[in-house]
Amino acid sequence: VQLQASGGGLVQAGGSLRLFCAASGNIGSINGMRWYRQAPGNQREWVATIISGGRTDYARSVKGRFTISRESAKNTGYLQMNSLRPEDTAVYYCNADLNLYDKVENYWGQGTQVTVSS
């Protein structure tokens, strides 16, 4: 079982990026997913959450600009990031509660770099 984040890159301020978080292996479903980010010299901070019922929640710093979503058939989650700012520059990590049929376990993806130039 593996959780893999991708989609990061370099973008100018005001631009957009879409991050992907794909779960692979013998998985029944994704119960909930979260995105975090960590900028150099800073602690890892929570960005967004989507729970199994579809309800979402966002950090104040990204609310209205970022959208978290999930595609159950593909066991994949997304973070659509619009109106990006230089302060959004960080390594972004996905974290998910995976339904492994007989248990639920929490996994972290490896991180994907997002760099926003001014």
C-alpha positions as CSV (number, residue, x, y, z in Angstrom):
1,V,0.0,0.0,0.0
2,Q,1.4,3.4,-1.0
3,L,0.3,7.0,-1.1
4,Q,2.0,9.1,-3.7
5,A,1.8,12.9,-4.1
6,S,2.6,14.6,-7.4
7,G,1.8,17.7,-9.5
8,G,4.1,20.3,-7.9
9,G,6.2,22.7,-9.9
10,L,7.2,26.3,-10.5
11,V,4.5,28.8,-11.1
12,Q,4.2,32.6,-11.2
13,A,2.2,34.4,-8.6
14,G,-1.4,34.4,-9.5
15,G,-1.1,31.1,-11.3
16,S,-2.6,27.7,-10.6
17,L,-1.4,24.2,-9.9
18,R,-3.3,20.9,-9.2
19,L,-1.7,18.4,-6.8
20,F,-2.6,14.7,-6.9
21,C,-2.5,12.1,-4.2
22,A,-2.9,8.6,-5.4
23,A,-3.4,5.5,-3.2
24,S,-2.2,2.2,-4.6
25,G,-2.3,-1.4,-3.5
26,N,-5.0,-3.5,-2.0
27,I,-7.3,-0.6,-0.9
28,G,-11.0,-0.5,-0.4
29,S,-11.4,3.2,-0.2
30,I,-10.0,6.5,1.1
31,N,-11.9,7.5,4.3
32,G,-10.5,10.9,4.6
33,M,-7.6,12.9,3.2
34,R,-5.6,15.9,4.3
35,W,-3.0,18.2,2.8
36,Y,-0.2,19.7,4.7
37,R,2.7,21.9,3.7
38,Q,6.1,22.7,5.1
39,A,8.2,25.8,4.1
40,P,11.9,25.9,4.8
41,G,12.5,26.7,8.4
42,N,8.9,26.3,9.3
43,Q,6.9,23.6,11.0
44,R,4.5,21.5,8.9
45,E,1.1,23.1,8.8
46,W,-2.3,21.8,7.9
47,V,-3.8,23.1,4.7
48,A,-7.1,21.3,3.9
49,T,-9.2,18.2,4.8
50,I,-11.9,16.2,3.1
51,I,-13.8,13.6,5.0
52,S,-15.6,10.5,3.8
53,G,-18.9,12.3,3.6
54,G,-17.4,14.9,1.4
55,R,-17.3,17.8,3.9
56,T,-14.2,20.0,3.5
57,D,-12.3,22.4,5.7
58,Y,-9.5,24.8,5.0
59,A,-6.8,26.8,6.7
60,R,-7.7,30.4,6.8
61,S,-4.6,31.3,4.7
62,V,-5.9,29.2,1.7
63,K,-9.7,29.4,2.0
64,G,-11.3,30.7,-1.1
65,R,-8.2,29.9,-3.2
66,F,-7.6,26.2,-2.7
67,T,-10.1,23.3,-3.3
68,I,-9.7,19.8,-2.0
69,S,-11.6,17.0,-3.7
70,R,-11.5,13.2,-4.1
71,E,-12.3,10.8,-6.9
72,S,-13.3,7.5,-5.1
73,A,-13.3,5.3,-8.3
74,K,-9.6,6.2,-8.8
75,N,-8.6,6.3,-5.1
76,T,-7.1,9.7,-5.8
77,G,-7.4,13.0,-4.1
78,Y,-6.7,16.5,-5.4
79,L,-5.7,19.9,-4.3
80,Q,-6.6,22.6,-6.8
81,M,-4.6,25.7,-6.0
82,N,-5.5,29.0,-7.6
83,S,-4.3,32.6,-7.1
84,L,-1.0,31.3,-5.8
85,R,1.2,33.6,-3.7
86,P,4.9,33.4,-3.0
87,E,4.1,32.5,0.6
88,D,2.4,29.3,-0.7
89,T,5.9,28.0,-1.6
90,A,6.5,24.8,0.4
91,V,6.7,21.0,0.1
92,Y,3.1,19.7,0.1
93,Y,2.3,16.4,1.7
94,C,-0.9,14.4,1.5
95,N,-2.1,12.3,4.4
96,A,-5.0,9.8,4.2
97,D,-6.9,7.2,6.2
98,L,-7.1,4.2,3.9
99,N,-9.7,1.5,4.3
100,L,-7.7,-1.8,3.9
101,Y,-10.9,-3.9,4.3
102,D,-10.0,-5.4,7.7
103,K,-8.6,-2.2,9.2
104,V,-8.1,1.6,8.6
105,E,-4.5,2.9,8.5
106,N,-3.0,6.3,8.1
107,Y,-0.5,7.0,5.4
108,W,1.7,9.9,4.3
109,G,2.7,10.7,0.8
110,Q,6.3,11.6,0.0
111,G,5.8,15.3,-0.7
112,T,5.8,17.4,-3.8
113,Q,7.5,20.8,-4.1
114,V,5.5,23.9,-5.0
115,T,7.4,27.1,-5.8
116,V,5.6,30.4,-6.5
117,S,7.7,33.2,-7.9
118,S,6.9,36.8,-7.5
